[in-house]
């Protein structure tokens, strides 16, 4: 076989692209769509082809819409909010002309959530937590001991004040533990994991703590293969996400509602996580709630440490979730669908190697 014959043809190359690619005819209809476009837009190629691009993708930005309707226009738009059958997304969009065919254009869409995960998590983690944790814990232990001595020596009426010292010390110690975990450079060992077993275990724990009248709905794909993950880390990720979703939607007028969905992403989803290495992430887990969503002022920084809009929150939970997902070579993204009033956290994970299944 010659080298030319062994080389993948253009169709195979396009099918393997990590970003969505659409061929648009002179009338603005979709003529071709690669697998990544099917995943991003939430529709199969057979349902996309022949439809107007602007009917399949809702765009509120008027300047972008004007350019899309100009037959000879080229376009680059970053951080563009779009609505699709799969929900609201933030994407980078490009539109290029096909030089050999007048009026034909190629549109690419790349999910910003994926681009964010390509940056090493360690780049955004503070170095201070791991350095300061040891220095903080030593005096905390001494303060706790002093508080316990005071409880024994004080009159009964004054003991609640001494107990308050111990309670506050315990609260600070828990915070330091979480900061230390966030700053850790180590990760848990990976193995083949039954995703649905982990999800159900996390659901049981969250419900038993306090369901606050929230309804939990499971939409599982029973045919999913095992994922490659750390069972403990994955369960911690789900407990954090489910707890946040429960707290967010507990006061919803029509009742709190959380949907946990799993599915196999048909297109090729890849995420550059380490220098020179890409990982295929076809197994998707989504946690959706009908709460009011995250404050728009911090929405773009929701995975950063110490960023929170939650009253009394410490801003460490989602930063830790992001670190744990990254340690498992996964990807996590957040999106808000204002039309449906839904907040989604979407996790993509790798399949377990065949010899581990």
C-alpha positions in Angstrom: 0.0 0.0 0.0 1.4 3.4 -1.0 1.7 6.3 1.5 -0.9 8.2 -0.5 -3.4 5.3 -0.3 -2.8 4.9 3.5 -3.4 8.6 4.2 -6.9 9.5 5.6 -9.2 11.1 3.1 -10.6 14.7 3.7 -13.9 13.3 5.0 -12.1 11.1 7.6 -10.0 14.1 8.7 -13.1 16.3 9.1 -14.9 13.6 11.1 -12.1 13.5 13.5 -12.0 17.2 14.3 -12.5 18.1 18.0 -14.5 21.3 17.0 -17.9 21.5 15.2 -17.6 22.1 11.4 -20.6 23.0 9.2 -20.7 23.5 5.4 -23.2 26.2 4.6 -24.7 26.7 1.1 -25.4 30.1 -0.6 -29.0 30.1 0.8 -27.7 29.7 4.4 -28.7 26.0 4.7 -26.5 23.4 6.3 -25.0 21.0 3.7 -22.6 19.0 5.8 -22.0 18.5 9.6 -19.3 16.6 11.3 -19.9 14.4 14.5 -18.6 17.2 16.8 -21.3 19.5 15.3 -24.0 16.8 16.0 -22.9 16.8 19.7 -22.6 20.5 20.1 -26.0 21.3 18.4 -27.8 18.3 19.9 -29.1 17.0 16.6 -28.0 14.3 14.2 -26.6 15.2 10.8 -29.7 13.9 9.0 -31.8 16.5 11.0 -29.3 19.3 10.5 -28.7 19.0 6.8 -31.1 21.1 4.7 -32.0 23.4 7.6 -31.1 27.0 7.9 -28.1 27.5 10.2 -29.8 30.4 12.0 -32.9 28.1 12.6 -30.7 25.5 14.3 -28.5 27.9 16.2 -30.1 30.8 18.1 -27.9 33.9 18.2 -28.9 37.1 20.0 -25.9 39.2 19.0 -27.2 41.3 16.1 -23.8 42.2 14.6 -23.0 38.5 14.2 -26.5 37.8 12.7 -25.9 40.6 10.1 -22.5 39.2 9.1 -24.0 35.7 8.8 -26.5 36.9 6.3 -23.9 38.7 4.1 -23.0 36.1 1.4 -19.3 37.2 1.0 -18.6 38.0 4.7 -16.0 36.3 6.9 -16.3 36.3 10.7 -14.6 35.5 13.9 -16.6 35.8 17.2 -15.2 34.8 20.6 -17.3 34.1 23.7 -20.5 34.1 21.7 -23.7 32.9 23.5 -25.8 30.5 21.4 -28.9 28.5 22.0 -29.2 24.9 20.6 -31.3 21.8 21.1 -28.6 20.7 23.6 -29.0 23.9 25.6 -27.2 27.2 25.9 -23.5 27.3 25.1 -20.6 29.8 24.9 -18.5 29.2 21.8 -15.9 30.7 19.6 -17.3 31.0 16.0 -15.5 31.4 12.7 -17.0 31.7 9.2 -14.7 31.3 6.2 -15.4 31.5 2.4 -14.9 28.5 0.1 -12.7 30.1 -2.5 -13.7 27.7 -5.3 -17.5 28.0 -4.8 -19.1 31.4 -4.6 -21.5 31.8 -1.7 -20.5 28.7 0.1 -19.0 29.0 3.6 -17.5 26.9 6.4 -18.5 27.6 10.0 -16.6 26.3 13.0 -17.9 26.3 16.6 -15.7 25.4 19.5 -17.1 25.0 23.1 -15.4 27.5 25.4 -15.8 25.1 28.3 -13.4 22.7 26.6 -10.9 25.5 25.9 -10.9 26.4 29.6 -10.0 22.9 30.6 -7.1 22.8 28.2 -5.3 25.1 30.6 -3.6 23.2 33.4 -5.6 23.4 36.6 -2.5 23.9 38.5 -2.1 27.3 36.8 -5.2 28.6 38.7 -4.6 27.0 42.0 -3.1 29.0 44.8 0.2 27.8 46.2 -0.5 29.2 49.6 -3.0 26.6 50.9 -0.5 23.7 50.9 2.2 25.9 52.4 0.1 27.5 55.1 -2.0 24.5 56.2 0.6 23.0 58.4 1.4 26.3 60.1 -2.3 27.0 60.7 -3.2 23.6 62.1 -0.6 23.7 64.9 -2.0 26.8 66.7 -5.5 25.6 66.0 -4.8 22.4 68.0 -3.5 24.5 70.9 -6.6 26.8 70.8 -8.9 23.8 70.8 -7.1 22.3 73.8 -7.4 25.6 75.7 -11.1 25.8 74.9 -11.6 22.3 76.3 -9.8 23.3 79.6 -12.0 26.3 79.9 -15.2 24.3 79.5 -14.2 22.2 82.6 -13.3 25.2 84.7 -15.9 27.8 83.9 -19.4 28.0 85.5 -22.2 26.3 83.7 -23.6 29.6 82.5 -20.3 30.6 80.7 -19.6 27.3 79.1 -21.4 28.0 75.8 -18.8 30.7 75.1 -16.0 28.3 75.5 -17.8 25.7 73.4 -18.2 28.4 70.7 -14.4 28.6 70.6 -14.1 24.8 69.9 -16.8 25.0 67.2 -15.1 27.8 65.4 -11.7 26.1 65.6 -13.3 22.9 64.1 -14.9 25.0 61.3 -11.5 26.7 60.5 -9.8 23.2 60.5 -12.3 21.9 58.0 -11.7 24.9 55.8 -7.9 24.4 56.0 -8.4 20.7 55.1 -10.3 21.7 52.0 -7.6 24.3 51.0 -4.9 21.7 51.5 -6.7 19.2 49.3 -7.2 21.8 46.7 -3.5 22.6 46.6 -2.4 19.0 46.5 -0.4 17.9 43.4 -1.2 14.2 44.0 -4.1 12.3 42.5 -6.0 9.2 43.3 -5.3 5.9 41.4 -7.5 5.2 38.4 -9.6 2.1 37.7 -12.6 0.9 35.7 -15.6 2.3 37.4 -19.4 1.7 37.0 -20.6 5.3 36.6 -24.2 4.6 37.5 -23.2 2.9 40.8 -21.2 5.9 41.8 -24.0 8.3 40.8 -26.6 6.3 42.9 -24.3 6.2 45.9 -23.8 10.0 45.7 -27.6 10.5 45.3 -28.3 8.4 48.4 -25.8 10.4 50.5 -27.2 13.8 49.4 -30.8 12.7 49.9 -30.1 11.3 53.4 -28.5 14.6 54.4 -31.5 16.8 53.6 -33.5 16.5 50.3 -35.3 19.9 51.0 -38.3 18.6 49.1 -36.3 18.3 45.9 -37.2 15.8 43.2 -34.3 13.7 41.7 -34.7 12.3 38.2 -32.3 9.7 36.7 -31.9 9.6 32.9 -29.3 6.9 32.4 -28.0 5.2 29.3 -27.8 1.6 30.6 -25.4 0.6 27.8 -22.5 2.8 28.9 -19.2 1.0 29.4 -17.1 1.6 32.6 -15.3 4.9 32.9 -11.7 5.4 33.7 -11.7 7.2 37.0 -11.0 7.2 40.8 -14.1 6.0 42.6 -13.6 8.2 45.6 -12.8 11.3 43.6 -15.7 10.8 41.2 -18.1 10.3 44.1 -16.8 13.5 45.8 -17.3 15.4 42.5 -20.9 14.2 42.3 -21.7 14.9 46.0 -20.4 18.5 45.6 -22.4 19.0 42.4 -25.6 17.4 43.7 -25.4 19.3 47.0 -24.9 22.6 45.2 -27.8 21.8 42.8 -30.1 20.9 45.8 -29.3 24.1 47.6 -29.8 26.2 44.5 -33.2 24.8 43.5 -34.7 24.1 47.0 -36.8 27.3 46.9 -38.0 27.0 43.4 -41.7 28.0 43.0 -42.7 24.9 41.1 -40.6 22.6 43.3 -36.9 21.8 43.2 -35.9 19.4 40.4 -32.5 17.9 39.6 -31.9 15.7 36.6 -28.9 13.5 36.4 -28.3 12.3 32.8 -25.6 10.0 31.3 -25.0 9.4 27.6 -22.4 8.3 25.1 -21.3 11.2 22.9 -21.2 9.8 19.4 -18.7 12.3 18.0 -15.1 12.4 18.8 -14.6 14.5 21.9 -11.0 15.2 22.8 -9.4 17.4 25.4 -5.8 18.4 25.6 -5.0 18.1 29.3 -1.2 17.5 29.4 1.5 18.7 27.1 1.6 16.5 24.0 -1.3 14.3 25.1 -4.9 14.2 24.1 -7.7 12.1 25.6 -10.9 10.9 24.1 -13.9 11.7 26.4 -17.0 10.1 25.0 -18.9 9.4 28.3 -21.0 12.4 29.4 -22.6 13.1 32.8 -24.9 16.1 33.3 -26.3 17.5 36.5 -29.2 19.9 35.8 -31.2 21.9 38.3 -34.1 24.5 37.9 -32.6 27.0 40.4 -32.0 30.6 39.7 -28.4 29.9 38.5 -25.0 31.4 39.5 -24.7 35.2 39.7 -23.7 36.4 36.2 -21.0 38.5 37.8 -19.0 35.4 38.7 -20.3 32.9 36.2 -17.2 33.0 34.0 -15.0 32.4 37.0 -17.0 29.8 38.8 -14.3 27.2 38.9 -11.7 29.5 40.4 -10.8 29.2 44.1 -12.5 31.6 46.5 -15.0 32.8 43.9 -18.6 32.3 45.0 -22.1 33.9 45.0 -23.4 31.5 47.6 -24.3 33.1 51.0 -21.8 31.8 53.5 -19.9 29.9 50.8 -16.1 29.6 50.8 -15.6 29.3 47.0 -13.6 26.1 47.3 -16.2 23.4 46.3 -16.3 23.9 42.5 -12.5 24.6 42.4 -12.0 21.2 44.1 -14.4 19.6 41.6 -12.5 21.0 38.7 -9.2 19.7 40.1 -10.6 16.2 40.7 -12.1 16.0 37.2 -8.8 17.2 35.7 -6.9 14.6 37.8 -9.1 12.0 36.1 -8.2 13.4 32.7 -11.7 14.6 32.3 -13.5 17.9 31.4 -16.1 19.9 33.2 -18.1 22.8 31.9 -20.9 25.0 33.3 -23.7 26.5 31.3 -26.9 28.4 32.0 -30.1 28.1 29.8 -32.0 31.2 30.6 -34.9 30.3 28.3 -35.6 27.0 30.1 -34.4 28.4 33.5 -31.9 25.6 33.9 -28.3 25.3 35.2 -26.1 22.5 33.9 -22.8 21.1 34.9 -21.5 18.8 32.2 -18.7 16.3 32.8 -16.9 14.3 30.1 -14.8 11.2 31.0 -12.8 8.6 29.3 -13.8 5.0 28.8 -11.8 2.4 30.8 -9.2 0.6 28.7 -10.6 -2.7 27.2 -8.2 -4.8 29.2 -9.5 -3.2 32.4 -13.2 -3.7 31.7 
